Amino acid sequence: LFLLLHSEMVAGLYRAAEQGEGENGRCTTKLESMGFRVGQGLIERFTKDTARFKDELDIMKFICKDFWTTVFKKQIDNLRTNHQGIYVLQDNKFRLLTQMSAGKQYLEHAPKYLAFTCGLIRGGLSNLGIKSIVTAEVSSMPACK
């Protein structure tokens, strides 16, 4: 159900932009803002009965295991850090991209399907006290970093 809702949200916003009701850059911002608010709410709900996190790495482990599993039904495949505040989360079979063909022709459309998720992570981290910049990168479908 979530996958269908997400697809329709993205399609609806971009369809409205094509009809002159907005511009594509604003669509990405709007999707990211929606994700931010949802991420805040989900983190609030998921952490109400958990102990405080010791540090940033513990928070990121929670995001990769518990948060990601609840939202996308699987854990993040890989978490890397430079121990200076930069974390790279890699999902080799991201559910919101698996509906698209693995061909290169859809690679340019992938960022609009990742904006909501970037907001989701940023909103969750924000509620846990971490100000962040979240970006997404797709080099081959359906994997993303």
C-alpha positions in Angstrom: 0.0 0.0 0.0 2.8 2.4 0.9 4.5 1.7 -2.5 1.4 2.6 -4.4 0.7 5.7 -2.3 4.3 6.9 -2.8 4.2 6.3 -6.5 0.9 8.2 -6.8 2.3 11.1 -4.7 5.3 11.5 -6.9 3.3 11.2 -10.1 0.6 13.6 -8.9 3.1 16.3 -8.0 5.0 16.1 -11.2 1.8 15.9 -13.3 0.6 19.1 -11.6 4.0 20.7 -12.4 3.7 19.8 -16.1 0.2 21.4 -16.2 1.8 24.7 -15.1 0.8 24.6 -11.4 4.4 24.5 -10.2 8.0 23.7 -11.3 9.9 20.5 -11.0 12.4 21.8 -8.4 9.5 22.7 -6.2 8.1 19.1 -6.5 11.3 17.6 -5.1 11.3 20.1 -2.3 7.6 19.4 -1.5 8.2 15.6 -1.5 11.3 16.1 0.8 9.2 18.3 3.1 6.4 15.7 3.3 9.0 13.0 4.1 10.5 15.2 6.8 7.2 15.5 8.6 6.5 11.8 8.3 10.0 10.9 9.5 9.6 13.1 12.6 6.3 11.4 13.5 7.6 7.9 12.9 10.8 8.4 15.0 8.7 9.8 17.8 6.5 6.7 17.7 9.4 4.2 17.3 11.6 5.6 20.1 9.0 6.2 22.8 9.9 3.0 24.6 13.7 2.8 23.8 16.6 3.9 26.0 18.6 7.0 25.0 21.2 6.6 22.4 24.8 6.9 23.4 26.1 8.6 20.3 25.6 9.4 16.7 26.7 6.0 15.6 24.0 4.3 17.7 21.4 6.6 16.2 22.5 5.6 12.7 22.5 1.9 13.6 18.9 2.4 14.8 18.0 4.1 11.5 19.6 1.3 9.5 18.1 -1.6 11.4 14.8 -0.7 13.2 13.6 2.3 11.3 14.4 1.0 7.8 13.0 -2.4 8.6 9.7 -1.0 9.8 9.3 1.3 6.8 10.8 -0.7 4.0 10.6 -4.3 5.4 14.4 -4.9 5.2 17.6 -3.6 6.8 20.1 -1.3 5.1 22.6 -3.5 3.3 25.7 -1.4 4.2 26.5 1.4 6.6 29.8 3.2 6.3 31.2 6.1 8.1 34.4 8.2 8.1 33.9 8.8 11.9 33.7 12.6 11.2 30.0 12.9 10.9 29.5 11.5 7.3 27.5 8.3 7.0 26.7 6.4 3.8 23.7 4.1 3.9 23.4 1.6 1.0 20.4 -0.3 0.0 21.1 -2.7 -2.9 17.4 -3.4 -3.6 15.5 -0.3 -2.6 11.8 -1.0 -2.6 10.7 2.3 -4.1 12.9 1.7 -7.1 12.3 -2.0 -7.7 9.1 -1.2 -9.6 11.1 0.5 -12.3 13.1 -1.3 -14.9 16.7 -1.9 -14.2 17.6 -0.3 -17.5 19.6 3.0 -17.7 16.6 4.8 -19.3 14.9 5.3 -15.9 18.1 6.4 -14.0 17.3 10.0 -14.6 13.8 9.6 -12.9 15.2 7.9 -9.8 16.0 11.2 -7.8 12.3 12.2 -7.7 11.4 8.8 -6.2 14.1 9.3 -3.5 13.2 12.8 -2.3 10.5 11.6 0.1 13.0 9.1 1.6 15.7 11.7 2.0 13.1 13.8 3.9 12.1 10.8 6.0 15.7 10.2 7.2 16.3 13.9 7.7 13.1 14.3 9.7 13.9 11.2 11.9 17.4 12.5 12.6 16.1 15.9 13.3 13.8 14.5 16.0 16.8 12.7 17.5 18.7 15.9 17.8 20.9 15.6 14.7 20.9 18.3 12.1 21.8 16.8 8.7 21.9 17.1 5.0 20.6 13.9 3.3 21.3 13.3 -0.4 20.6 10.2 -2.5 22.6 8.7 -5.3 21.7 6.0 -7.8 24.4 4.6 -10.1 22.5 1.4 -11.0 18.9 0.5 -10.4 17.5 -0.5 -7.9 20.4 0.2 -5.6 20.9 3.6 -3.9 23.2 5.3 -1.5 
